[in-house]
Amino acid sequence: MQLVGRLHMRKSFDGLCGLVTSELRREASSGEVFVFLNRGRTHIKLLHWEHGGFVLYYKRLEQGTFATPKKEQLSWADLVLMIEGIQVQRSRQLRRYQL
């Protein structure tokens, strides 16, 4: 997951794809998930390419704010915790076998 920006909540598919291309120099149809937060951190958009087209996920909080990510690259677990409003104060990732 790639955190892109904080000012682009009025943009839809084409505008967000343009930001991914121009600001990140990445291909929007790469299969990555691109994350956009508004300035107040009360709205989040996720842009993702699936077979056949783009998917745009949009969530607006009625109370509270989304936690500010500590890094620009998020894991799937980090994203799910952020969307669900769960803040982990301390954690340790256990090593797993990878090819």
N, C-alpha and C positions, 0 to 999 in steps of 0.2 A: 504494500500500500504506500502510496506517495502522497504526502501532505502538500497541497499546491498553494493555497492562498486563503485570504480572509476577507476579500472584498467583492466577491463575484456571485452573490446570491441571486441576482436578477437574470443571469445568463442561463441558457438552456443548453441542449446538446451541442450545437454548432459553436456557440461562444465558449463553452468549457473546453471543447476539443481544441479550439484555437489557442486557448491559454496553455494547455498542456504542450502543444507544439511550440509556441513562441517562448514561454517562460522556462519550461523544463527541457526543451529540445528532445522530447520523447514522442513516440508514436502512440496516439490515444487508443488505437485498435490493437495494442500489444497484448491485451489480456490483463494488464495491471489494473488495480483499483486506485483511482485518484480521489483524494479527500479534500473537500472545500468547507471551510468554516467561515461564518460571518464574524464581524468585528466583535460583537457582544457574546459570541460563542453560544448562541441559543438556537442556531440553525446549522444543519450539516447536510452536505450533498456528497454522494458517492457516484462517480462516473466509472462505468465498467463496460468493456466490449465483450459480448457473448456471440456465439455463432449466429450470424444473421443480423446483428444490430447492437446498438448501445442500450444500456440499462442505466437509468438515473434514479437513485434512491434519495429521498428528501425527508428529513425529519426536523420538526420544529418542537422545541421544548416549551411547555406551558409554565414550568417552574425550573429554576436552577440553570446551570450552564454545563457545557461539555468541558471536560478537563483539557487543558492545553497539553498536547503531546510533547514529550521531552526531545523527540528526534523527528526528522523528516521522513524516515523510512519506518513504517509501522508493520508489525506482524499481524496476522489475522486475529490472534488472541488479543493483542493490544487494541485493535479496532473494535472488536466485540465488547470488550470491557468499557471502552470509551463511550460507545453508543448506549450501553446499558446503565451508564452512570456509576460504574464501580471503579473506585480508585484503590490501587494496591500500594500500600506504604512501603512494604519490603517484600521482595520475592526473590527466588533463586531458580533459575532454569537448570534443570538436570540435563546432563549430556545424553544424547540419543545417537544411535548408530545411523550414519548416513553413507550412501554410496558416493 
